[in-house]
Amino acid sequence: YICVPTGPMGKSNCNHKAGVFSVLGGELEMPFTFDRLYKHEISKTIRELGLKLDNAAHFQIKVEIKAANGSILDSHIIPEPSIIFEPGTAERQEQDGQVSNFVVRKNVDALSPRETLSLIHALEDFQADKSADGFQSIAAFHAIPPLCPSPTASHRYACCLHGMATFPQWHRLYTVQVEDALRRHGSLVGIPYWDWTRASSSLPYILKNDNYTDPYTKVTHENPWHGATIDFEHSHTERDVQPELFKLGPHGW
């Protein structure tokens, strides 16, 4: 919420909602951690209130934290928010020089060779990154190693939510986190989608082959979209495609 001064003695009107965003965490999920910067755009509300974007002295921020069950939590369980003014544009300049203001998620069968190669190289770099922004760290947030309800708990389980109404919300946010990481590691497009409602005889090209050959260098590499190493288990996982998945059923699909 945006709090605007209404008179002397520090009184403010905080009924100006600036937006909502979700953070995965809680007593029964991944503990709240703030090892990276969370940003939320509030410019629209500031403009609607007639305030200046570059003068935070004219307003303050109030945070209300609501749990999945609707209960209000103590706002002090997370750090106080900071107001940051960043002059800029909604446009984004891509690596090929083109300018856009959104991330495109394309049908995996419609990817250009350049886009496919960028996804392959991005995942390679993502997997090689051992920082908090790397593959092992972000993948662990989903399942392995089990980190919930706390990394130090005697009995831990995977943090991903399955078998409940919040499954889509949790995994949608998680997919965006992975997508953003791939973009930071060089992908030119968002995570592509596979239209599995259309008849097909195999997995999409980017997923099914053990290796790929770089069309520019002609060097053959392992395909990172076909498998990955799980550091925690000192093991390597690969896709095990079942042929019966591509057989037509009794209804013709």
FENURZI-V865615 format. One record per residue. N is the residue number from 1. RES is the residue in three letters. SS is DSSP state (@ for helix, = for strand, . for the rest). Layout:
# FENURZI-V865615
n-><N/N>
res-><RES/RES>
ss-><SS/SS>
This chain:
# FENURZI-V865615
n-><1/2/3/4/5/6/7/8/9/10/11/12/13/14/15/16/17/18/19/20/21/22/23/24/25/26/27/28/29/30/31/32/33/34/35/36/37/38/39/40/41/42/43/44/45/46/47/48/49/50/51/52/53/54/55/56/57/58/59/60/61/62/63/64/65/66/67/68/69/70/71/72/73/74/75/76/77/78/79/80/81/82/83/84/85/86/87/88/89/90/91/92/93/94/95/96/97/98/99/100/101/102/103/104/105/106/107/108/109/110/111/112/113/114/115/116/117/118/119/120/121/122/123/124/125/126/127/128/129/130/131/132/133/134/135/136/137/138/139/140/141/142/143/144/145/146/147/148/149/150/151/152/153/154/155/156/157/158/159/160/161/162/163/164/165/166/167/168/169/170/171/172/173/174/175/176/177/178/179/180/181/182/183/184/185/186/187/188/189/190/191/192/193/194/195/196/197/198/199/200/201/202/203/204/205/206/207/208/209/210/211/212/213/214/215/216/217/218/219/220/221/222/223/224/225/226/227/228/229/230/231/232/233/234/235/236/237/238/239/240/241/242/243/244/245/246/247/248/249/250/251/252/253>
res-><TYR/ILE/CYS/VAL/PRO/THR/GLY/PRO/MET/GLY/LYS/SER/ASN/CYS/ASN/HIS/LYS/ALA/GLY/VAL/PHE/SER/VAL/LEU/GLY/GLY/GLU/LEU/GLU/MET/PRO/PHE/THR/PHE/ASP/ARG/LEU/TYR/LYS/HIS/GLU/ILE/SER/LYS/THR/ILE/ARG/GLU/LEU/GLY/LEU/LYS/LEU/ASP/ASN/ALA/ALA/HIS/PHE/GLN/ILE/LYS/VAL/GLU/ILE/LYS/ALA/ALA/ASN/GLY/SER/ILE/LEU/ASP/SER/HIS/ILE/ILE/PRO/GLU/PRO/SER/ILE/ILE/PHE/GLU/PRO/GLY/THR/ALA/GLU/ARG/GLN/GLU/GLN/ASP/GLY/GLN/VAL/SER/ASN/PHE/VAL/VAL/ARG/LYS/ASN/VAL/ASP/ALA/LEU/SER/PRO/ARG/GLU/THR/LEU/SER/LEU/ILE/HIS/ALA/LEU/GLU/ASP/PHE/GLN/ALA/ASP/LYS/SER/ALA/ASP/GLY/PHE/GLN/SER/ILE/ALA/ALA/PHE/HIS/ALA/ILE/PRO/PRO/LEU/CYS/PRO/SER/PRO/THR/ALA/SER/HIS/ARG/TYR/ALA/CYS/CYS/LEU/HIS/GLY/MET/ALA/THR/PHE/PRO/GLN/TRP/HIS/ARG/LEU/TYR/THR/VAL/GLN/VAL/GLU/ASP/ALA/LEU/ARG/ARG/HIS/GLY/SER/LEU/VAL/GLY/ILE/PRO/TYR/TRP/ASP/TRP/THR/ARG/ALA/SER/SER/SER/LEU/PRO/TYR/ILE/LEU/LYS/ASN/ASP/ASN/TYR/THR/ASP/PRO/TYR/THR/LYS/VAL/THR/HIS/GLU/ASN/PRO/TRP/HIS/GLY/ALA/THR/ILE/ASP/PHE/GLU/HIS/SER/HIS/THR/GLU/ARG/ASP/VAL/GLN/PRO/GLU/LEU/PHE/LYS/LEU/GLY/PRO/HIS/GLY/TRP>
ss-><./=/=/=/=/././././././=/=/=/=/=/././././././././././././././././././././././././././@/@/@/@/@/@/./././././././@/@/@/./=/=/./././=/=/./././././=/=/./@/@/@/././././././././././././././=/=/./././././=/=/././././././=/@/@/@/././@/@/@/@/@/@/@/@/@/@/@/@/@/@/@/@/././././././@/@/@/@/@/@/./././././././=/././././././././=/./././././././././@/@/@/@/@/@/@/@/@/@/@/@/@/@/@/@/@/@/././././././././=/./././././././././././@/@/@/@/././=/=/=/././././././=/=/=/././././=/=/=/=/@/@/@/./=/=/=/=/././././@/@/@/@/././././././.>
